[in-house]
Amino acid sequence: MNTFITAEIGINHNGDMQLAKELIDAAANAGCDAVKFQKRTIDKVYTKEYLDGFRESPWGTTQREQKEGLEFGLEEYQEIDRYCRQKGIDWFASAWDLDAQKFLQLFHLKYNKVASAMLTNDELLEEIAKEQRYTFIATGMSTYEEIDHAVEIFRKHGCKFELMHCNSTYPMKEEDANLRVMDWLRERYDCKVGYSGHEAGTFVSVCAVVKGASSIERHITLDREMYGSDQKASIEPEELCQLVKEIRMAEVVLGSGDKMLTEAELQVKAKLRG
C-alpha cells in the first residue's frame, strides 16, 4: 500500500492566495496525495493581552495584525477548495479551536488532523471524533498517557484514525527523530502510524517509510528565506519532488515481504546449481 503523502502548507502562504496556489501546484506536481492548512479563530486561540502585544511583521506592529494577516477566511477557503479540485489533489486542515473545526465542516473534507498542540484539547477532540472522518493525530510533545486519552476519545466515537510520530521542534535535528517510537506506538495502540517531520532534507522521512510509516507529512515552502515561523522547517519544491520519488522507490525496494525467486534469479540458480 502506498504511503499517504501530505504537503503541509500551514501558514506558509503568508495570507497570499497566489502563493497558496503556487504551493498547491508544487504539491500536485510532486505527486502528493493532499495539502494541509491550519485554521484558527484568532480571538478564541489567543488572549486580548497577547494580541495587543508588540510584534513587527509585514502587516503591522501587533500580534493581532500578524495573526490576522496570516489567516484565510471563507472566501479564501472556497477558492482553495475550488483550486484543489481543479488540480485533483485533496486538502484538509488542522483546527486550533472549536469554531475553526466547525468552519471546516462546511467543506465536507475527507480528512481531519489533530495538531500536536491540540492533542489535550478534549472539547476539540470530541468534536472531531464525532465527525467520524479519517483523522491524522500528531503526537509531538505528548506523553503516552496523553495519547492514551486522545485515542480513547476517538475509539469511543468509532472514528478511524492513525497516529503520527512527531518531534515538535522547528527545525528538528535529525538525531532527535527517534523513529523507533513508531514501533511502540503501533504495538501499544494497534493502529497505523505515520510520521510528521520538521527536519531539513528528506532522509529522516524516507527512513520513517522504511520503518513502516503509513503516512508522511512535511511542511513545504517556495523559499526557506521567506517570512514565517515555519519556513526554516520546510522543504522547497525540488526537495518535495525528491522526497516523493524516494518514498515511492523505498516502497518498491521494500517489496511484498514474500520470499520468491525472480525470473533473473531463477536463471542464475539454473546456471550455478545446475
Secondary structure as the mmCIF struct_conf table of DSSP 4:
data_model
#
loop_
_struct_conf.conf_type_id
_struct_conf.id
_struct_conf.beg_label_comp_id
_struct_conf.beg_label_asym_id
_struct_conf.beg_label_seq_id
_struct_conf.end_label_comp_id
_struct_conf.end_label_asym_id
_struct_conf.end_label_seq_id
HELX_LH_PP_P HELX_LH_PP_P1 ASN A 2 THR A 3
STRN STRN1 PHE A 4 GLY A 10
TURN_TY1_P TURN_TY1_P1 ILE A 11 GLY A 15
HELX_RH_AL_P HELX_RH_AL_P1 MET A 17 ALA A 30
TURN_TY1_P TURN_TY1_P2 GLY A 31 GLY A 31
BEND BEND1 ASP A 33 ASP A 33
STRN STRN2 ALA A 34 LYS A 39
HELX_RH_AL_P HELX_RH_AL_P2 ILE A 42 VAL A 45
BEND BEND2 TYR A 46 TYR A 46
HELX_RH_AL_P HELX_RH_AL_P3 LYS A 48 LEU A 51
TURN_TY1_P TURN_TY1_P3 ASP A 52 ASP A 52
BEND BEND3 GLY A 53 GLY A 53
STRN STRN3 PHE A 54 SER A 57
TURN_TY1_P TURN_TY1_P4 PRO A 58 TRP A 59
STRN STRN4 GLY A 60 THR A 62
HELX_RH_AL_P HELX_RH_AL_P4 GLN A 63 LEU A 70
HELX_RH_AL_P HELX_RH_AL_P5 LEU A 74 LYS A 87
TURN_TY1_P TURN_TY1_P5 GLY A 88 GLY A 88
STRN STRN5 ASP A 90 ALA A 95
BEND BEND4 TRP A 96 ASP A 97
HELX_RH_AL_P HELX_RH_AL_P6 LEU A 98 LEU A 104
HELX_RH_3T_P HELX_RH_3T_P1 GLN A 105 PHE A 107
BEND BEND5 LYS A 110 LYS A 110
STRN STRN6 TYR A 111 VAL A 114
HELX_RH_3T_P HELX_RH_3T_P2 SER A 116 MET A 118
TURN_TY1_P TURN_TY1_P6 LEU A 119 THR A 120
HELX_RH_AL_P HELX_RH_AL_P7 ASP A 122 GLU A 131
TURN_TY1_P TURN_TY1_P7 GLN A 132 GLN A 132
STRN STRN7 TYR A 134 ALA A 138
TURN_TY1_P TURN_TY1_P8 GLY A 140 MET A 141
HELX_RH_AL_P HELX_RH_AL_P8 TYR A 144 LYS A 156
TURN_TY1_P TURN_TY1_P9 HIS A 157 GLY A 158
STRN STRN8 PHE A 161 CYS A 166
BEND BEND6 TYR A 170 PRO A 171
STRN STRN9 MET A 172 MET A 172
HELX_LH_PP_P HELX_LH_PP_P2 LYS A 173 LYS A 173
HELX_RH_3T_P HELX_RH_3T_P3 GLU A 174 ASP A 176
TURN_TY1_P TURN_TY1_P10 LEU A 179 ARG A 180
HELX_RH_AL_P HELX_RH_AL_P9 VAL A 181 TYR A 189
BEND BEND7 CYS A 191 CYS A 191
STRN STRN10 VAL A 193 GLY A 197
STRN STRN11 GLU A 199 GLU A 199
BEND BEND8 ALA A 200 THR A 202
HELX_RH_AL_P HELX_RH_AL_P10 PHE A 203 VAL A 210
TURN_TY1_P TURN_TY1_P11 LYS A 211 GLY A 212
BEND BEND9 SER A 214 SER A 214
STRN STRN12 SER A 215 HIS A 219
STRN STRN13 ILE A 220 ILE A 220
BEND BEND10 LEU A 222 LEU A 222
TURN_TY1_P TURN_TY1_P12 ARG A 224 GLU A 225
BEND BEND11 MET A 226 GLY A 228
TURN_TY1_P TURN_TY1_P13 SER A 229 ASP A 230
HELX_RH_3T_P HELX_RH_3T_P4 GLN A 231 ALA A 233
STRN STRN14 ILE A 235 ILE A 235
HELX_RH_AL_P HELX_RH_AL_P11 PRO A 237 LEU A 254
BEND BEND12 GLY A 257 GLY A 257
HELX_RH_AL_P HELX_RH_AL_P12 GLU A 263 ARG A 273
#
